[in-house]
Amino acid sequence: MNSKRFIQTGLLMAWLISNPFSADAQEKIVPERYQRLSFGSIKPSGWLKIQMQADMAGFVGNLDKLVPDLINDPIYGSGRLHRQSKAKDLGNLKEGDAGGDDQYKWWNSETQSNWWDGYIRNAILLEDPNSLLKVRKYIERILATQDDDGYLGIYDPDLRYNFTSENGELWSKTTLFRGLLAWYEYSGDPGVWKALVRAVDNVMQHYPVNRSHPFNAGKEFAGGVAHGLTFTDVLDRMYQLTGEKRYLEYALFLYMDYSENFSFEKDAQLSSILDSGYHLQCHGVHTYEHVRPLMVAAGASGNSELGKALEIYLSRIRETTTESGGATGDEWIGGRKADATHTGYEYCSIHELLDSYTLLLQKTGSSNAADMAENIFFNAAQGSRNPDHSCIAYLKTDNSYEMLGTKNGEVEPDRNQTRYKYSPAHQDVAVCCSPNAGRITPYFLQSAWFREGDDTLVAAFLAPSILETTLGGVRLKIENDTEYPYNTHFVLKVTLGAPRLITLKIRKPAWVKSIGTTEQYQTVDGYMIISRTFNVNDKIEFEYKADITVREDINHEKYFTFGPLVFACPIDAVIKNGRSYSPGFDDLLYSPRDSTRYGFIQEHNARFRDGKIVVNLKNNRTKKVEKVELIPLGKTILRQAAFR
């Protein structure tokens, strides 16, 4: 870092540390553009509901049976960690993992709490009575582990809040509390809310603002400590629910303490961001989840320099992201830029970056942030699911020429890479991606609609959904009847308790060429705005017109898109079964039947027909031009998505 920048960074950090939440700064809190609705207000319909139901019947709903020792470990209760606790055998190979044995002590808290978070949210959104009963029993069981002083976590008194090395104190709470918050928003259970308030207060008391260092973890790798920065997720939502600024004050304190202390996960530290020569290099999932703590800190501080830091950080992330939305992290970024063949992306990173973009959307109203989130969900995320079996890829590439464990056959010295395959659990590596695959759809769906002020509802994501809420004391239901993103025709069916003037802001994605509708509307900042009096039974019908677009990535490779979807040439494959967790739940590996690669030509004559793109491409082996059918990335396993 140059000396001038170092001085600027030091001055900014000194100001924030000495005045983290002064009276003046409180007046400068950046107002949030949109307000989130209570979780459960937006439910899936159409193909999205069918997919969620299949997930709950598949690996999402059965992970506790596939890896019972991990999910049922009583780490929050009778199995709390103490000074004599040994690292646990998680059934993984441990090759390529950083951090030593200490991380394996807390790993089960992440696995089970992220899984429960996804399970809770799926159960709520699908309104399945058996799943909801299971959730209620879990909530009762976990709340019974809370100590009299409010502590809710994984450590016995001899360890808690007393660390200078790797630990999962804040991270285990984050993963647990996010699920409890979802249940509280849905159920309104005062007991759950009381437990959450007491548990967060307990953290604040033991890690007091400006008088403690929760991120002082020594000079060794401490991934759990770095994950713990996302405790700001909990604080931000509790601020939104209560308006109590103390939660924002604490979130700002956590980010600044993280920036002050040594960490191998330094991509989002303020000194790294303000170093113009710095390139993202850390564990991808940390890098992408840390967008949110930085964003919350920037909004809480009222300091424009933190806002600029956020802009710099987001611009760096865009350079690591493929055209499908897949953000480099296999598992480390390593200073690389995105590449369709040679940089893989982890399912955990897909989820975390999507969640970060949805928060950016909520706080700023940015239509562009919504475009990026939809791109991730409909392309990278769907394209990392197995369309025929209940399992996901831990790591995936846009150009996926084989899924036999390694990245398109590349050999990694001194490492037995197994992540490039499909599995319902991936226990040989880590049971982290499968739980996050259960979270991603509910997290995406909760941002499909927002409220803006008293009379405006914002349709941010356009997937099939049903919104039920109250506007000005009047009950309201809006069903988005659509097959989006597989077509771009929409019918919003509106049901009201009484006629009412409503303003609807419907996102107009960047790819839209024109709008077909009989409604009177304005377009402002990437939204179609319709304001009129709606009858008790009413509807809005419109169509977003799209053309085939050829996108070019930073490596000058070409992608074919239509509307929100990236299309790819599917590669026929031979399937091989690996480990079986249970009947119908197997690891699956795929080898190609054909090694043909295609090249881009200017005279591609691409046309959209019956949900496919028919295009002329050059066969790189025969040098002849062939007519090729491309299908949506999310419907492929092996594929070529980028063409040079």
C-alpha positions as CSV (number, residue, x, y, z in Angstrom):
1,M,0.0,0.0,0.0
2,N,1.4,3.5,-0.8
3,S,2.1,5.8,2.1
4,K,-0.6,8.3,1.2
5,R,-3.3,5.6,1.0
6,F,-2.0,4.1,4.3
7,I,-2.4,7.5,6.0
8,Q,-5.9,7.9,4.6
9,T,-6.9,4.5,5.8
10,G,-5.5,5.1,9.2
11,L,-7.3,8.4,9.6
12,L,-10.6,6.9,8.5
13,M,-10.3,3.9,10.9
14,A,-9.2,6.2,13.7
15,W,-12.3,8.4,13.1
16,L,-14.7,5.4,13.0
17,I,-13.2,3.8,16.1
18,S,-13.3,7.0,18.2
19,N,-16.7,8.1,16.9
20,P,-18.4,4.9,15.7
21,F,-21.9,6.1,16.5
22,S,-21.8,9.7,17.6
23,A,-24.9,11.8,17.8
24,D,-23.9,13.4,14.5
25,A,-23.4,10.0,12.8
26,Q,-26.8,8.8,13.9
27,E,-28.3,11.7,11.9
28,K,-26.3,10.5,8.9
29,I,-27.5,6.9,8.9
30,V,-28.2,6.0,5.3
31,P,-32.0,5.5,4.9
32,E,-33.0,2.1,3.5
33,R,-34.8,2.4,0.2
34,Y,-37.1,-0.6,0.6
35,Q,-38.5,-2.4,3.6
36,R,-38.5,-6.1,3.9
37,L,-41.8,-7.9,4.5
38,S,-42.1,-10.5,7.2
39,F,-40.6,-13.8,6.2
40,G,-43.5,-16.0,4.9
41,S,-45.3,-13.1,3.3
42,I,-44.0,-14.3,-0.1
43,K,-44.6,-17.9,-1.1
44,P,-43.6,-19.8,-4.2
45,S,-45.9,-20.9,-7.0
46,G,-45.6,-22.6,-10.4
47,W,-42.3,-24.3,-11.3
48,L,-40.5,-22.8,-8.3
49,K,-42.9,-24.4,-5.8
50,I,-42.6,-27.7,-7.6
51,Q,-38.8,-27.5,-7.3
52,M,-39.0,-26.6,-3.6
53,Q,-41.3,-29.5,-3.0
54,A,-38.9,-31.9,-4.8
55,D,-36.1,-30.5,-2.7
56,M,-37.9,-31.2,0.6
57,A,-38.7,-34.7,-0.6
58,G,-35.1,-35.0,-1.6
59,F,-31.7,-33.9,-0.1
60,V,-32.9,-30.7,1.5
61,G,-35.6,-32.4,3.6
62,N,-33.6,-35.5,4.3
63,L,-30.0,-34.3,5.1
64,D,-30.5,-35.2,8.8
65,K,-31.0,-38.8,7.7
66,L,-28.1,-38.8,5.2
67,V,-25.5,-37.4,7.7
68,P,-27.2,-37.9,11.1
69,D,-24.1,-37.7,13.2
70,L,-23.5,-34.1,11.9
71,I,-27.0,-32.8,12.0
72,N,-27.9,-34.4,15.4
73,D,-24.7,-33.6,17.2
74,P,-25.9,-31.8,20.5
75,I,-23.2,-29.1,20.1
76,Y,-25.6,-26.4,21.3
77,G,-26.6,-28.4,24.4
78,S,-25.2,-31.4,26.1
79,G,-22.3,-31.6,23.6
80,R,-21.0,-28.0,24.1
81,L,-17.3,-27.6,23.5
82,H,-14.9,-27.2,26.4
83,R,-11.1,-27.1,26.8
84,Q,-10.7,-30.9,26.6
85,S,-12.9,-31.2,23.5
86,K,-11.3,-33.1,20.7
87,A,-11.7,-32.4,16.9
88,K,-14.6,-34.4,15.6
89,D,-14.5,-37.0,12.8
90,L,-16.8,-35.4,10.2
91,G,-16.3,-38.1,7.6
92,N,-14.3,-35.8,5.3
93,L,-10.9,-36.3,3.7
94,K,-9.5,-33.0,5.1
95,E,-7.3,-32.5,2.0
96,G,-6.9,-28.9,0.9
97,D,-8.6,-27.5,4.1
98,A,-6.9,-24.7,6.0
99,G,-7.1,-24.1,9.7
100,G,-6.0,-27.4,11.3
101,D,-8.1,-29.4,13.8
102,D,-9.6,-26.5,15.7
103,Q,-12.1,-25.7,12.9
104,Y,-13.5,-29.3,13.0
105,K,-14.7,-28.7,16.5
106,W,-17.2,-26.1,15.5
107,W,-18.0,-27.3,11.9
108,N,-21.1,-29.2,13.0
109,S,-22.7,-26.0,14.3
110,E,-22.5,-24.5,10.7
111,T,-23.7,-27.7,9.1
112,Q,-26.8,-28.2,11.3
113,S,-27.8,-24.6,11.8
114,N,-27.5,-23.7,8.1
115,W,-29.5,-26.9,7.3
116,W,-32.1,-26.0,9.9
117,D,-32.3,-22.4,8.6
118,G,-33.1,-23.7,5.1
119,Y,-35.5,-26.4,6.4
120,I,-37.4,-23.9,8.5
121,R,-37.8,-21.5,5.6
122,N,-38.8,-24.2,3.2
123,A,-41.4,-25.6,5.7
124,I,-42.9,-22.1,6.1
125,L,-43.1,-21.3,2.4
126,L,-44.5,-24.7,1.5
127,E,-46.9,-24.8,4.5
128,D,-46.3,-28.4,5.0
129,P,-47.9,-29.4,8.4
130,N,-45.5,-32.3,9.1
131,S,-42.4,-30.2,8.4
132,L,-43.8,-27.3,10.5
133,L,-44.4,-29.7,13.4
134,K,-40.8,-30.9,13.1
135,V,-39.6,-27.3,13.1
136,R,-41.7,-26.4,16.3
137,K,-40.1,-29.3,18.1
138,Y,-36.6,-28.2,17.0
139,I,-37.3,-24.6,18.2
140,E,-38.4,-25.8,21.6
141,R,-35.4,-28.1,21.9
142,I,-32.9,-25.4,20.9
143,L,-34.4,-22.7,23.2
144,A,-34.2,-25.1,26.1
145,T,-30.4,-24.9,25.8
146,Q,-30.3,-21.2,26.6
147,D,-28.5,-20.4,29.9
148,D,-30.0,-18.1,32.5
149,D,-27.7,-15.2,31.5
150,G,-29.0,-15.5,27.9
151,Y,-26.1,-17.4,26.4
152,L,-27.1,-19.4,23.4
153,G,-24.2,-21.1,21.7
154,I,-21.7,-24.0,21.5
155,Y,-19.2,-23.3,24.3
156,D,-19.1,-24.2,28.0
157,P,-18.4,-21.4,30.4
158,D,-14.7,-22.2,30.5
159,L,-14.3,-21.2,26.9
160,R,-17.0,-18.8,25.7
161,Y,-15.9,-15.3,24.7
162,N,-12.4,-16.2,25.8
163,F,-10.4,-16.8,22.5
164,T,-7.3,-15.5,20.8
165,S,-7.3,-18.2,18.1
166,E,-9.7,-20.1,15.9
167,N,-13.3,-20.4,17.2
168,G,-16.9,-20.5,16.1
169,E,-18.4,-18.3,18.8
170,L,-20.1,-15.7,16.6
171,W,-20.4,-17.9,13.5
172,S,-22.4,-20.6,15.4
173,K,-24.7,-18.0,16.7
174,T,-25.2,-16.4,13.3
175,T,-26.2,-19.6,11.6
176,L,-28.6,-20.5,14.5
177,F,-30.1,-17.0,15.0
178,R,-30.9,-16.5,11.3
179,G,-33.3,-19.5,11.4
180,L,-34.8,-18.4,14.7
181,L,-35.5,-14.9,13.2
182,A,-37.3,-16.5,10.2
183,W,-39.5,-18.6,12.6
184,Y,-40.2,-15.5,14.7
185,E,-41.2,-13.4,11.7
186,Y,-43.6,-16.2,10.6
187,S,-45.0,-17.2,13.9
188,G,-44.8,-14.0,16.0
189,D,-43.8,-16.3,18.9
190,P,-42.8,-13.9,21.8
191,G,-40.7,-16.6,23.4
192,V,-38.5,-16.8,20.4
193,W,-38.1,-13.1,20.2
194,K,-37.3,-12.8,23.9
195,A,-34.6,-15.6,23.5
196,L,-33.1,-13.8,20.5
197,V,-32.9,-10.4,22.3
198,R,-31.3,-12.0,25.4
199,A,-28.8,-14.0,23.3
200,V,-27.7,-10.9,21.3
201,D,-27.5,-8.8,24.5
202,N,-25.3,-11.5,26.0
203,V,-22.9,-11.1,23.0
204,M,-22.8,-7.3,23.4
205,Q,-22.1,-7.6,27.1
206,H,-19.2,-10.0,26.7
207,Y,-17.7,-8.3,23.6
208,P,-18.5,-4.7,24.5
209,V,-18.2,-2.0,21.9
210,N,-14.6,-0.5,21.7
211,R,-13.6,-2.5,24.8
212,S,-13.0,-5.9,23.3
213,H,-11.6,-7.6,20.2
214,P,-13.7,-10.5,19.0
215,F,-11.6,-10.8,15.9
216,N,-8.3,-11.0,17.7
217,A,-7.5,-14.6,16.6
218,G,-3.7,-14.6,16.4
219,K,-1.6,-15.2,13.3
220,E,-2.9,-18.6,12.2
221,F,-5.8,-19.3,9.8
222,A,-9.2,-18.7,11.6
223,G,-12.0,-19.3,9.2
224,G,-14.7,-19.6,11.8
225,V,-13.7,-16.2,13.3
226,A,-13.9,-14.6,9.9
227,H,-17.3,-16.2,9.2
228,G,-18.4,-14.7,12.5
229,L,-18.4,-11.2,10.9
230,T,-21.7,-12.1,9.3
231,F,-23.3,-11.8,12.8
232,T,-24.1,-8.4,11.3
233,D,-26.9,-10.3,9.3
234,V,-28.6,-10.8,12.6
235,L,-28.0,-7.3,13.9
236,D,-29.2,-5.7,10.7
237,R,-32.5,-7.6,10.7
238,M,-33.1,-6.9,14.4
239,Y,-32.5,-3.2,13.7
240,Q,-35.1,-3.4,10.9
241,L,-37.6,-5.1,13.1
242,T,-37.1,-2.7,16.1
243,G,-35.6,0.5,14.9
244,E,-33.1,0.2,17.8
245,K,-29.8,1.9,16.7
246,R,-27.8,-0.1,19.1
247,Y,-27.8,-3.0,16.7
248,L,-26.3,-0.9,14.0
249,E,-23.7,0.5,16.4
250,Y,-22.7,-3.0,17.2
251,A,-22.5,-4.0,13.6
252,L,-20.2,-1.1,12.8
253,F,-18.0,-2.1,15.8
254,L,-17.7,-5.6,14.5
255,Y,-16.6,-4.5,11.0
256,M,-14.1,-2.1,12.4
257,D,-12.6,-4.7,14.8
258,Y,-12.4,-7.2,12.0
259,S,-10.5,-4.6,9.9
260,E,-8.1,-3.8,12.7
261,N,-7.1,-7.4,13.5
262,F,-4.9,-9.8,11.5
263,S,-6.8,-12.2,9.3
264,F,-6.0,-14.5,6.4
265,E,-9.5,-13.6,5.2
266,K,-8.5,-10.0,4.5
267,D,-10.3,-9.2,1.2
268,A,-13.0,-7.1,2.9
269,Q,-10.7,-5.4,5.5
270,L,-10.7,-1.7,5.0
271,S,-6.9,-1.5,4.4
272,S,-7.1,-4.1,1.7
273,I,-10.0,-2.4,0.0
274,L,-8.3,1.0,0.0
275,D,-5.1,-0.5,-1.4
276,S,-5.4,0.2,-5.1
277,G,-3.0,-2.6,-6.0
278,Y,-4.8,-5.3,-4.0
279,H,-6.5,-8.2,-5.8
280,L,-9.1,-10.5,-4.2
281,Q,-7.4,-13.7,-3.0
282,C,-9.1,-15.3,-0.1
283,H,-11.6,-18.1,0.4
284,G,-14.5,-17.2,-1.9
285,V,-17.3,-17.7,0.5
286,H,-15.8,-15.3,3.0
287,T,-15.2,-12.7,0.4
288,Y,-18.7,-12.7,-0.9
289,E,-20.5,-12.9,2.4
290,H,-18.4,-10.0,3.7
291,V,-20.1,-7.7,1.3
292,R,-23.0,-7.5,3.8
293,P,-21.0,-6.5,6.9
294,L,-19.3,-3.8,4.9
295,M,-22.6,-2.6,3.5
296,V,-24.2,-2.5,7.0
297,A,-21.2,-0.6,8.4
298,A,-21.3,1.9,5.6
299,G,-25.0,2.6,6.2
300,A,-24.6,2.7,10.0
301,S,-21.6,5.1,10.1
302,G,-22.8,7.9,7.9
303,N,-19.3,8.0,6.5
304,S,-19.1,8.5,2.7
305,E,-15.6,6.9,2.6
306,L,-17.1,3.6,3.7
307,G,-19.6,3.9,0.9
308,K,-16.8,4.4,-1.5
309,A,-15.0,1.4,-0.1
310,L,-18.2,-0.7,-0.8
311,E,-18.2,0.5,-4.4
312,I,-14.5,-0.5,-4.8
313,Y,-15.2,-3.9,-3.2
314,L,-18.2,-4.6,-5.5
315,S,-16.2,-3.7,-8.6
316,R,-13.5,-6.2,-7.7
317,I,-16.1,-8.9,-7.2
318,R,-17.6,-8.3,-10.6
319,E,-14.1,-9.1,-12.1
320,T,-14.2,-12.5,-10.4
321,T,-17.7,-13.3,-11.7
322,T,-18.6,-15.3,-14.8
323,E,-21.4,-14.3,-17.1
324,S,-23.6,-16.9,-15.4
325,G,-23.1,-15.2,-12.0
326,G,-20.7,-17.8,-10.7
327,A,-18.1,-16.1,-8.5
328,T,-14.6,-17.5,-8.5
329,G,-13.9,-19.6,-5.4
330,D,-12.6,-23.1,-5.9
331,E,-12.0,-22.7,-2.9
332,W,-9.7,-19.7,-3.1
333,I,-9.9,-16.7,-5.4
334,G,-6.1,-16.4,-5.6
335,G,-6.0,-13.1,-7.4
336,R,-7.6,-14.6,-10.5
337,K,-10.3,-13.1,-12.8
338,A,-13.3,-15.2,-13.9
339,D,-12.8,-17.8,-16.6
340,A,-15.5,-20.0,-18.1
341,T,-13.3,-23.1,-18.0
342,H,-10.5,-22.6,-15.4
343,T,-12.2,-20.9,-12.4
344,G,-14.8,-22.9,-10.5
345,Y,-17.4,-21.5,-8.2
346,E,-18.6,-23.0,-4.9
347,Y,-22.3,-23.4,-4.2
348,C,-21.8,-21.7,-0.8
349,S,-20.3,-18.7,-2.7
350,I,-23.3,-18.6,-5.1
351,H,-25.6,-18.4,-2.1
352,E,-23.6,-15.8,-0.2
353,L,-23.1,-13.5,-3.2
354,L,-26.8,-13.7,-4.1
355,D,-27.7,-12.8,-0.5
356,S,-25.3,-9.9,-0.6
357,Y,-26.9,-8.6,-3.8
358,T,-30.4,-8.9,-2.4
359,L,-29.3,-6.8,0.6
360,L,-27.8,-4.2,-1.8
361,L,-31.2,-4.2,-3.6
362,Q,-33.1,-3.7,-0.3
363,K,-30.9,-0.9,0.9
364,T,-30.4,1.0,-2.3
365,G,-33.3,0.0,-4.6
366,S,-30.7,-0.8,-7.3
367,S,-32.3,-2.5,-10.3
368,N,-28.8,-3.6,-11.3
369,A,-28.3,-5.4,-8.0
370,A,-31.6,-7.3,-8.7
371,D,-30.4,-8.2,-12.2
372,M,-27.2,-9.7,-10.8
373,A,-29.1,-11.6,-8.1
374,E,-31.5,-13.0,-10.7
375,N,-28.6,-13.9,-12.9
376,I,-27.0,-15.9,-10.1
377,F,-30.2,-17.7,-9.2
378,F,-31.4,-18.6,-12.7
379,N,-28.0,-19.5,-14.2
380,A,-25.1,-20.4,-11.8
381,A,-27.4,-21.8,-9.1
382,Q,-29.8,-23.7,-11.3
383,G,-26.8,-24.8,-13.4
384,S,-25.1,-26.3,-10.3
385,R,-28.2,-28.4,-9.5
386,N,-28.6,-31.8,-11.1
387,P,-31.7,-31.5,-13.2
388,D,-32.5,-35.2,-13.0
389,H,-31.5,-36.2,-9.5
390,S,-31.7,-34.7,-6.0
391,C,-28.1,-33.5,-5.6
392,I,-25.8,-30.5,-6.3
393,A,-22.3,-29.8,-7.4
394,Y,-20.0,-28.5,-4.7
395,L,-17.9,-26.8,-7.4
396,K,-18.9,-26.1,-10.9
397,T,-17.6,-24.2,-14.0
398,D,-19.5,-22.5,-16.8
399,N,-17.8,-24.8,-19.3
400,S,-18.2,-28.1,-17.6
401,Y,-16.6,-30.8,-19.7
402,E,-16.6,-33.5,-17.1
403,M,-17.7,-34.0,-13.5
404,L,-15.4,-36.7,-12.2
405,G,-14.0,-34.9,-9.1
406,T,-11.5,-32.6,-10.7
407,K,-11.9,-29.3,-12.6
408,N,-12.3,-30.3,-16.2
409,G,-9.6,-33.0,-15.7
410,E,-7.0,-30.5,-14.3
411,V,-4.6,-32.2,-11.8
412,E,-3.9,-30.3,-8.6
413,P,-0.6,-31.3,-7.1
414,D,-0.7,-32.8,-3.6
415,R,-4.4,-32.7,-3.5
416,N,-7.1,-35.4,-4.1
417,Q,-9.8,-33.0,-5.5
418,T,-13.3,-34.5,-5.3
419,R,-15.5,-31.4,-5.3
420,Y,-16.4,-31.5,-9.0
421,K,-19.2,-34.0,-8.8
422,Y,-22.8,-34.2,-7.8
423,S,-23.8,-35.3,-4.3
424,P,-26.7,-34.9,-1.9
425,A,-24.2,-34.2,1.0
426,H,-20.5,-34.0,-0.2
427,Q,-19.4,-35.4,3.2
428,D,-16.0,-36.4,1.8
429,V,-15.3,-32.6,1.6
430,A,-17.7,-30.7,3.9
431,V,-21.4,-30.7,4.4
432,C,-21.7,-27.0,3.8
433,C,-22.8,-26.6,0.2
434,S,-25.8,-28.9,0.5
435,P,-27.3,-26.9,3.5
436,N,-26.8,-23.7,1.6
437,A,-28.5,-25.2,-1.5
438,G,-31.5,-25.5,0.8
439,R,-31.3,-21.9,1.9
440,I,-30.8,-20.2,-1.5
441,T,-34.4,-20.4,-2.8
442,P,-36.1,-19.1,0.3
443,Y,-33.6,-16.3,0.6
444,F,-34.1,-15.4,-3.1
445,L,-37.9,-15.5,-2.7
446,Q,-38.0,-13.3,0.4
447,S,-36.7,-10.5,-1.8
448,A,-39.2,-11.0,-4.6
449,W,-41.3,-8.2,-3.1
450,F,-40.6,-5.2,-0.9
451,R,-42.6,-2.3,0.5
452,E,-41.6,1.4,-0.2
453,G,-43.5,3.8,2.0
454,D,-47.2,3.4,2.7
455,D,-48.7,2.8,-0.7
456,T,-46.0,1.3,-2.9
457,L,-45.1,-2.4,-3.4
458,V,-42.0,-3.3,-5.4
459,A,-41.9,-6.5,-7.5
460,A,-38.1,-7.0,-7.5
461,F,-37.8,-10.6,-8.7
462,L,-40.2,-11.9,-11.3
463,A,-40.3,-15.6,-10.6
464,P,-43.7,-17.2,-9.9
465,S,-44.8,-16.2,-6.4
466,I,-47.8,-15.2,-4.2
467,L,-47.6,-12.1,-2.0
468,E,-49.9,-11.7,1.0
469,T,-49.6,-8.6,3.1
470,T,-51.5,-5.6,4.5
471,L,-51.3,-2.2,2.9
472,G,-52.9,0.7,4.7
473,G,-54.9,-1.7,6.9
474,V,-56.3,-3.5,3.8
475,R,-55.5,-7.1,3.1
476,L,-53.8,-7.7,-0.2
477,K,-52.8,-10.7,-2.3
478,I,-50.9,-10.6,-5.5
479,E,-50.2,-13.8,-7.5
480,N,-47.5,-13.6,-10.2
481,D,-48.8,-16.1,-12.7
482,T,-45.8,-16.7,-14.9
483,E,-43.3,-19.3,-16.1
484,Y,-40.5,-16.8,-15.9
485,P,-37.6,-17.1,-16.6
486,Y,-38.6,-19.6,-19.2
487,N,-41.0,-17.1,-20.7
488,T,-41.4,-13.4,-20.1
489,H,-45.2,-13.1,-19.9
490,F,-46.7,-12.1,-16.6
491,V,-50.2,-11.8,-15.1
492,L,-50.3,-10.2,-11.7
493,K,-53.6,-11.2,-10.1
494,V,-54.6,-8.7,-7.4
495,T,-57.1,-9.5,-4.6
496,L,-58.0,-6.7,-2.1
497,G,-60.2,-6.4,0.9
498,A,-61.5,-3.1,-0.6
499,P,-60.7,-0.9,-3.6
500,R,-57.5,1.1,-3.1
501,L,-55.0,3.3,-4.8
502,I,-51.8,1.4,-5.1
503,T,-48.5,2.0,-6.7
504,L,-46.7,-1.0,-8.1
505,K,-43.0,-0.8,-9.1
506,I,-42.1,-3.7,-11.3
507,R,-38.5,-4.2,-12.1
508,K,-37.6,-3.8,-15.7
509,P,-34.5,-5.9,-16.2
510,A,-31.6,-4.5,-18.3
511,W,-32.2,-7.1,-21.1
512,V,-35.8,-5.8,-21.8
513,K,-36.1,-4.4,-25.3
514,S,-39.7,-3.3,-25.1
515,I,-42.8,-3.7,-22.9
516,G,-46.2,-5.0,-24.1
517,T,-49.1,-4.0,-21.9
518,T,-52.4,-2.0,-22.0
519,E,-51.5,-0.4,-18.6
520,Q,-50.5,3.2,-18.3
521,Y,-47.0,3.3,-16.9
522,Q,-43.7,5.2,-16.4
523,T,-40.2,3.8,-16.4
524,V,-37.9,5.2,-13.8
525,D,-34.5,3.9,-12.7
526,G,-35.1,0.4,-14.0
527,Y,-38.7,0.0,-12.8
528,M,-42.0,0.1,-14.6
529,I,-44.3,2.1,-12.4
530,I,-48.1,1.6,-12.4
531,S,-50.2,3.7,-10.1
532,R,-54.0,3.4,-10.1
533,T,-57.0,2.4,-8.0
534,F,-57.3,-1.4,-8.0
535,N,-60.6,-3.2,-7.6
536,V,-61.1,-6.1,-5.1
537,N,-60.4,-8.5,-8.0
538,D,-58.1,-7.0,-10.5
539,K,-55.0,-7.8,-12.6
540,I,-52.1,-6.4,-14.5
541,E,-50.9,-8.2,-17.6
542,F,-47.7,-7.4,-19.4
543,E,-44.9,-9.0,-21.4
544,Y,-41.2,-8.1,-21.5
545,K,-39.8,-8.5,-25.0
546,A,-36.3,-10.0,-25.4
547,D,-33.8,-10.6,-28.1
548,I,-30.9,-13.0,-28.3
549,T,-27.9,-11.2,-26.9
550,V,-24.2,-12.2,-27.3
551,R,-22.3,-11.3,-24.2
552,E,-18.5,-11.1,-24.1
553,D,-16.6,-11.9,-20.9
554,I,-13.3,-10.4,-19.8
555,N,-11.5,-13.2,-21.7
556,H,-13.4,-12.3,-25.0
557,E,-15.3,-15.5,-24.9
558,K,-18.9,-15.3,-26.1
559,Y,-22.1,-16.3,-24.3
560,F,-25.6,-16.6,-25.9
561,T,-28.4,-15.3,-23.7
562,F,-32.1,-14.7,-24.1
563,G,-33.9,-12.6,-21.5
564,P,-32.5,-13.6,-18.1
565,L,-31.1,-17.0,-19.2
566,V,-27.7,-18.1,-20.3
567,F,-27.8,-20.9,-22.8
568,A,-25.2,-23.7,-23.4
569,C,-24.5,-26.6,-25.6
570,P,-25.3,-29.8,-23.6
571,I,-22.7,-32.6,-23.8
572,D,-24.0,-36.1,-23.7
573,A,-22.5,-38.0,-20.7
574,V,-22.0,-41.4,-19.2
575,I,-23.2,-41.5,-15.5
576,K,-21.4,-43.4,-12.8
577,N,-22.6,-43.9,-9.3
578,G,-20.3,-43.2,-6.4
579,R,-21.0,-43.3,-2.7
580,S,-24.5,-44.2,-1.7
581,Y,-25.9,-42.4,1.4
582,S,-29.3,-44.0,1.2
583,P,-31.4,-45.5,-1.6
584,G,-31.9,-42.8,-4.2
585,F,-29.2,-40.5,-2.7
586,D,-25.9,-41.2,-4.4
587,D,-22.8,-39.4,-5.5
588,L,-22.9,-39.1,-9.3
589,L,-20.0,-38.6,-11.7
590,Y,-20.3,-37.8,-15.3
591,S,-17.8,-38.4,-18.2
592,P,-18.4,-37.0,-21.7
593,R,-19.3,-39.2,-24.6
594,D,-18.0,-36.6,-27.0
595,S,-15.0,-34.2,-26.8
596,T,-16.3,-31.8,-29.5
597,R,-15.7,-28.1,-28.8
598,Y,-17.3,-25.3,-30.7
599,G,-16.0,-21.9,-31.7
600,F,-17.8,-18.6,-32.2
601,I,-18.4,-17.2,-35.6
602,Q,-19.8,-13.8,-36.5
603,E,-22.3,-15.3,-38.9
604,H,-23.9,-17.3,-36.2
605,N,-27.5,-16.6,-37.3
606,A,-28.8,-17.3,-33.8
607,R,-32.6,-17.6,-33.4
608,F,-34.8,-18.5,-30.5
609,R,-37.3,-21.3,-31.0
610,D,-39.3,-23.5,-28.6
611,G,-37.2,-22.5,-25.6
612,K,-33.9,-23.1,-27.3
613,I,-31.4,-21.1,-29.2
614,V,-30.4,-22.5,-32.6
615,V,-27.1,-21.2,-33.7
616,N,-24.3,-21.7,-36.2
617,L,-20.9,-22.6,-34.6
618,K,-17.6,-23.9,-35.8
619,N,-16.7,-27.4,-34.9
620,N,-13.1,-26.9,-33.7
621,R,-12.1,-30.4,-34.7
622,T,-13.5,-30.6,-38.2
623,K,-13.3,-26.8,-38.8
624,K,-16.8,-27.0,-40.3
625,V,-19.8,-24.8,-39.4
626,E,-22.6,-26.8,-37.7
627,K,-26.1,-25.9,-36.6
628,V,-26.2,-26.4,-32.8
629,E,-29.0,-26.3,-30.3
630,L,-28.4,-24.4,-27.0
631,I,-30.5,-25.0,-23.9
632,P,-30.8,-23.0,-20.6
633,L,-27.7,-23.5,-18.4
634,G,-29.9,-24.7,-15.6
635,K,-31.1,-27.7,-17.6
636,T,-27.5,-29.0,-18.3
637,I,-25.0,-31.2,-16.5
638,L,-22.0,-31.2,-18.9
639,R,-21.9,-28.3,-21.2
640,Q,-20.1,-25.6,-23.2
641,A,-21.4,-22.2,-22.4
642,A,-18.6,-19.9,-23.6
643,F,-17.3,-19.9,-27.2
644,R,-14.1,-18.3,-28.4
